[in-house]
Amino acid sequence: MKRSLLLILLLVSYYNVLTQVVNHSEFSELKEKLHKKFADKFDFSVLVDRNDSIVIYKNIGHRDKGNLNPIDEKTIFNIASITKSITAAGIFKLIEENKLKLSHNLEYFFEDVPNSKKSITIKTLLSHKSGLRQTYPLDGISDSNKALDKIFDEDLEFDPDSGFRYSNQNYQLLALIIEKVTGNSYESYIKENVLIPLDMENSFFWDEASTYHNIAPIDEGVLDRNGRRNWGYIGSGGIFTTTNDLLEFWNGIYKKGFLTEKSIVTIFDNYFETSSGIQIGLGFFLSPDTKWNLLELWTRGTESWGHNSVIRHFPEKDVTIIVSTNSGEIDNDSSRT
């Protein structure tokens, strides 16, 4: 199923979603084609918003292994690395409240920072330029101090701000900084200052997952680890939510003034460009040269145990496409993790 979401996005764009004219009969035809093509092999929820109006909202498949309960607007998915975008929104709220600066380095918050990491700043972490590798050292750790020590023990792949390497540890460090600055847990701060203000009422965290019954099924071994705090996911990948809540998140930060215009401009700047042309923002990504010759702002999350989500926004057309699934990876482009 690695390419199924890509096929969905291509189908959506093909049916004039990125044009100026809304043809509702074509949208109805698209919904039928989506159902016919994917219903028996791919469980997903797809939402398309244009000019602040939902023009497509289609749920296909089932959220349970017994195929008894269809996916609907209340079906919850783990959004994996889109959690990083939510963490970035929380960081920028603190910046706007003058509690943080992008230029603050790790020594501003923590004692005994290793020499190799002393120059790492908030901006460095947000843009994945710290040199930390993607090694998953925090999985299973519940104590914040132990999590910090574990990251400090990690070797760097390169000097800070001299390259790019996508790493969960960057956003786990940002979560630790949020806790240090606010005196609250990461989860408490994000809930009160991001999720609730953005009306993301069906969103929650990794350690709460065992109390919800409308989550699309995931690997049982993973589910067994829910119910307890795990720094392997805090800040970087542990939020569960619905497709509609993802739209609330996107519209809130990009359109409705949750963050200032200055913050939005800063977030969606280019801080590094990969060999494939993807530009690295702060918590988000940019593709300036898409197949539709349109700028694309995006964030996505993938997990090997099935749950995947993507938000794609085309500002020139004011079109947002959101897809969530529990049926495998979105595609095999590892640079888009």
PLY file of the C-alpha trace (Angstrom):
ply
format ascii 1.0
element vertex 337
property float x
property float y
property float z
element edge 336
property int vertex1
property int vertex2
end_header
0.00 0.00 0.00
3.01 2.32 -0.16
1.75 4.17 -3.22
-1.97 4.15 -2.48
-2.09 7.59 -0.87
-0.10 9.03 -3.75
-2.68 7.58 -6.14
-5.46 9.16 -4.12
-3.78 12.55 -4.26
-3.30 12.22 -8.01
-6.97 11.31 -8.47
-8.04 14.26 -6.35
-5.89 16.73 -8.26
-7.04 15.27 -11.60
-10.64 16.15 -10.80
-10.13 19.92 -10.91
-9.46 20.37 -7.21
-6.58 22.66 -8.14
-8.54 24.68 -10.67
-10.80 27.67 -10.19
-14.06 25.92 -11.07
-15.88 23.60 -8.68
-17.64 20.82 -10.57
-19.71 18.93 -8.01
-20.66 16.16 -10.43
-16.97 15.40 -10.94
-16.45 15.30 -7.18
-19.27 12.78 -6.87
-17.68 10.72 -9.63
-14.33 10.92 -7.85
-15.83 9.59 -4.62
-17.19 6.59 -6.50
-13.85 5.96 -8.20
-12.04 6.13 -4.86
-14.45 3.62 -3.37
-14.22 1.26 -6.35
-10.43 1.37 -6.54
-9.52 1.09 -2.86
-12.46 -0.20 -0.80
-11.32 -3.82 -0.67
-7.64 -3.22 0.03
-7.09 0.16 1.64
-8.76 1.74 4.69
-8.54 5.52 4.73
-10.14 8.90 5.24
-9.59 11.66 2.68
-10.63 15.30 3.02
-10.23 18.13 0.52
-10.84 21.73 1.52
-10.88 24.62 -0.94
-11.47 28.24 -0.06
-12.58 27.21 3.46
-15.18 24.79 2.14
-14.90 20.99 2.33
-15.48 19.74 -1.21
-14.55 16.09 -0.61
-14.80 14.08 2.61
-14.68 10.36 1.90
-14.13 7.50 4.34
-13.44 4.06 2.90
-12.93 0.75 4.65
-13.18 -0.27 8.29
-11.50 0.77 11.50
-11.61 -2.69 13.07
-10.06 -5.99 12.10
-13.45 -7.70 12.02
-14.72 -5.28 9.36
-17.76 -4.48 11.47
-17.29 -0.75 12.02
-16.70 1.49 9.00
-14.27 4.37 9.12
-16.17 7.59 9.79
-15.50 11.20 10.77
-14.74 10.13 14.36
-12.22 7.43 13.47
-8.89 8.18 15.10
-5.48 7.61 13.55
-2.00 7.97 14.93
-0.51 10.82 12.90
3.11 9.88 13.60
5.49 12.68 12.61
2.78 15.28 12.04
3.15 15.46 15.81
6.36 17.38 15.07
4.34 20.11 13.34
2.12 20.38 16.42
5.23 20.60 18.61
6.55 23.37 16.36
3.27 25.27 16.79
3.69 24.99 20.56
7.25 26.29 20.35
6.16 29.30 18.31
3.43 30.12 20.84
6.17 30.32 23.48
8.27 32.48 21.17
5.33 34.85 20.66
4.93 35.03 24.44
8.62 36.01 24.74
9.42 32.84 26.68
11.73 31.49 23.98
13.89 32.71 21.14
14.91 30.78 18.05
18.50 31.69 18.95
18.41 30.16 22.44
20.88 27.28 22.63
20.75 24.18 24.80
22.92 25.76 27.49
20.17 28.31 28.06
17.91 25.51 29.33
20.09 22.66 30.58
23.23 22.09 32.62
26.14 19.90 31.60
25.50 20.15 27.86
28.25 18.29 25.96
30.64 20.61 24.12
29.61 19.17 20.76
25.99 20.17 21.39
26.37 23.58 23.04
25.72 25.51 19.82
22.46 23.68 19.04
19.60 26.21 19.06
15.82 26.05 18.93
16.05 26.91 15.24
18.63 24.16 14.71
16.30 21.57 16.23
13.21 22.74 14.34
15.06 22.43 11.02
16.72 19.04 11.74
20.21 20.53 11.48
21.56 19.46 14.87
23.57 16.51 13.58
21.60 14.05 15.72
21.01 10.74 13.96
17.70 8.89 13.67
18.58 6.12 16.15
15.44 5.87 18.34
17.36 5.87 21.66
14.43 7.01 23.81
11.93 4.24 23.11
10.64 2.89 26.42
12.05 5.72 28.57
9.43 7.47 30.71
11.65 9.74 32.83
12.46 13.17 31.37
15.94 13.41 32.94
16.91 9.99 31.62
15.64 10.97 28.17
17.77 14.13 28.19
20.87 12.22 29.32
20.34 9.65 26.59
20.22 12.34 23.89
23.29 14.05 25.32
25.14 10.72 25.08
24.41 10.44 21.35
27.22 11.17 18.89
26.56 13.77 16.20
26.81 12.94 12.52
28.05 16.45 11.72
28.62 19.79 13.44
25.38 21.64 14.26
24.01 23.75 11.40
26.44 22.28 8.87
24.01 19.78 7.35
20.58 18.16 7.52
19.52 14.85 9.05
15.92 14.08 9.90
15.79 12.86 13.50
13.10 12.33 16.11
15.57 13.40 18.79
15.36 17.00 17.56
11.69 17.19 18.47
12.07 15.14 21.63
14.57 17.79 22.75
12.05 20.50 21.86
9.47 18.70 24.02
11.97 18.62 26.89
12.54 22.35 26.41
8.79 22.97 26.53
8.67 21.14 29.86
11.64 23.11 31.20
10.22 26.49 30.20
6.60 25.91 31.23
7.02 23.69 34.27
4.31 21.43 32.84
4.41 18.16 30.98
4.67 18.36 27.21
1.24 16.76 26.90
-0.41 19.20 29.30
1.11 22.23 27.59
0.21 21.12 24.06
-3.32 20.18 25.06
-4.04 23.51 26.79
-2.20 25.76 24.35
-2.58 24.07 20.96
-5.20 21.33 20.82
-7.96 23.05 22.82
-7.55 26.52 21.24
-7.68 24.92 17.79
-10.84 22.92 18.61
-9.03 19.61 18.10
-11.49 17.88 20.39
-10.77 14.35 19.15
-7.01 14.53 19.66
-4.96 12.94 22.43
-1.57 11.47 23.30
0.20 8.12 23.21
-0.32 7.29 26.87
-4.09 7.85 26.56
-4.65 5.55 23.58
-5.72 2.51 25.58
-8.81 4.39 26.85
-10.24 5.05 23.37
-12.21 2.52 21.34
-12.59 4.22 17.95
-8.92 4.07 16.96
-8.22 2.39 13.65
-6.45 -0.90 14.49
-2.71 -1.00 14.88
-0.21 -3.74 15.56
-1.10 -5.38 18.87
2.48 -5.28 20.10
2.48 -1.52 19.67
-0.91 -1.17 21.32
0.38 -3.06 24.34
2.91 -0.28 24.90
0.20 2.39 24.98
-1.06 3.49 28.35
2.31 4.57 29.66
4.51 7.54 28.93
7.22 6.91 26.36
9.78 9.51 25.34
10.26 7.57 22.14
7.10 9.34 20.95
6.82 12.53 23.01
7.18 15.60 20.81
8.02 13.57 17.73
5.24 11.13 16.95
2.74 10.21 19.64
-0.45 12.15 18.89
-3.70 10.50 17.80
-6.38 12.50 15.98
-9.01 12.55 13.24
-8.85 13.79 9.67
-11.18 16.64 10.54
-9.03 17.67 13.52
-6.04 17.81 11.17
-7.96 20.31 9.07
-8.70 22.33 12.21
-4.99 22.29 12.99
-3.91 23.40 9.54
-6.52 26.12 9.14
-5.89 27.36 12.66
-2.19 27.92 12.26
-2.11 28.93 8.61
-5.31 30.92 8.15
-7.08 31.81 11.37
-4.50 33.71 13.35
-3.45 31.10 15.90
0.10 32.19 15.09
1.17 35.64 13.96
2.00 36.40 10.36
5.63 36.84 11.41
5.66 33.31 12.80
4.06 31.86 9.67
6.61 33.56 7.42
9.42 32.25 9.62
8.05 28.70 9.70
7.61 28.41 5.94
11.01 29.74 4.96
13.69 27.56 3.40
16.43 26.54 5.85
17.91 23.68 3.82
17.21 22.16 0.42
17.63 18.42 -0.11
19.03 16.85 -3.25
15.46 16.04 -4.32
14.43 19.70 -4.10
12.47 19.48 -0.85
12.90 22.59 1.26
13.08 22.26 5.04
10.95 24.67 7.04
10.53 24.79 10.80
8.27 21.85 11.57
6.98 21.69 7.99
8.28 21.12 4.47
7.99 22.96 1.16
8.00 21.64 -2.40
8.36 24.63 -4.73
8.25 22.63 -7.97
5.39 20.12 -7.88
3.94 18.21 -10.83
1.17 20.84 -10.88
3.68 23.72 -11.08
2.41 24.96 -7.73
4.11 25.60 -4.41
3.17 22.90 -1.91
3.40 23.21 1.88
3.20 19.87 3.62
3.75 17.66 6.59
3.41 13.92 6.87
3.87 11.02 9.25
4.54 7.33 8.64
4.79 4.38 10.98
5.91 0.86 10.07
2.91 -0.54 11.96
0.40 0.97 9.58
-0.77 4.43 10.58
0.05 7.25 8.18
-1.22 10.77 7.57
-0.40 13.63 5.25
-1.42 17.28 4.98
-0.75 18.98 1.64
-1.63 22.63 1.04
-1.40 24.59 -2.21
-1.53 28.27 -1.18
-1.90 29.62 -4.71
-5.21 27.74 -5.05
-6.14 27.66 -1.34
-6.53 23.88 -1.51
-5.75 21.54 1.37
-5.67 17.74 0.95
-5.57 15.53 4.05
-5.37 11.74 4.04
-5.16 9.36 7.01
-4.88 5.57 6.86
-3.97 2.53 8.90
-3.07 0.45 5.83
0.63 0.99 5.40
3.18 3.53 4.31
2.19 6.50 2.17
5.00 5.91 -0.31
8.59 4.81 -0.35
10.21 8.26 -0.49
12.15 8.22 2.75
13.03 11.89 2.36
9.40 12.70 3.05
9.29 11.05 6.46
0 1
1 2
2 3
3 4
4 5
5 6
6 7
7 8
8 9
9 10
10 11
11 12
12 13
13 14
14 15
15 16
16 17
17 18
18 19
19 20
20 21
21 22
22 23
23 24
24 25
25 26
26 27
27 28
28 29
29 30
30 31
31 32
32 33
33 34
34 35
35 36
36 37
37 38
38 39
39 40
40 41
41 42
42 43
43 44
44 45
45 46
46 47
47 48
48 49
49 50
50 51
51 52
52 53
53 54
54 55
55 56
56 57
57 58
58 59
59 60
60 61
61 62
62 63
63 64
64 65
65 66
66 67
67 68
68 69
69 70
70 71
71 72
72 73
73 74
74 75
75 76
76 77
77 78
78 79
79 80
80 81
81 82
82 83
83 84
84 85
85 86
86 87
87 88
88 89
89 90
90 91
91 92
92 93
93 94
94 95
95 96
96 97
97 98
98 99
99 100
100 101
101 102
102 103
103 104
104 105
105 106
106 107
107 108
108 109
109 110
110 111
111 112
112 113
113 114
114 115
115 116
116 117
117 118
118 119
119 120
120 121
121 122
122 123
123 124
124 125
125 126
126 127
127 128
128 129
129 130
130 131
131 132
132 133
133 134
134 135
135 136
136 137
137 138
138 139
139 140
140 141
141 142
142 143
143 144
144 145
145 146
146 147
147 148
148 149
149 150
150 151
151 152
152 153
153 154
154 155
155 156
156 157
157 158
158 159
159 160
160 161
161 162
162 163
163 164
164 165
165 166
166 167
167 168
168 169
169 170
170 171
171 172
172 173
173 174
174 175
175 176
176 177
177 178
178 179
179 180
180 181
181 182
182 183
183 184
184 185
185 186
186 187
187 188
188 189
189 190
190 191
191 192
192 193
193 194
194 195
195 196
196 197
197 198
198 199
199 200
200 201
201 202
202 203
203 204
204 205
205 206
206 207
207 208
208 209
209 210
210 211
211 212
212 213
213 214
214 215
215 216
216 217
217 218
218 219
219 220
220 221
221 222
222 223
223 224
224 225
225 226
226 227
227 228
228 229
229 230
230 231
231 232
232 233
233 234
234 235
235 236
236 237
237 238
238 239
239 240
240 241
241 242
242 243
243 244
244 245
245 246
246 247
247 248
248 249
249 250
250 251
251 252
252 253
253 254
254 255
255 256
256 257
257 258
258 259
259 260
260 261
261 262
262 263
263 264
264 265
265 266
266 267
267 268
268 269
269 270
270 271
271 272
272 273
273 274
274 275
275 276
276 277
277 278
278 279
279 280
280 281
281 282
282 283
283 284
284 285
285 286
286 287
287 288
288 289
289 290
290 291
291 292
292 293
293 294
294 295
295 296
296 297
297 298
298 299
299 300
300 301
301 302
302 303
303 304
304 305
305 306
306 307
307 308
308 309
309 310
310 311
311 312
312 313
313 314
314 315
315 316
316 317
317 318
318 319
319 320
320 321
321 322
322 323
323 324
324 325
325 326
326 327
327 328
328 329
329 330
330 331
331 332
332 333
333 334
334 335
335 336
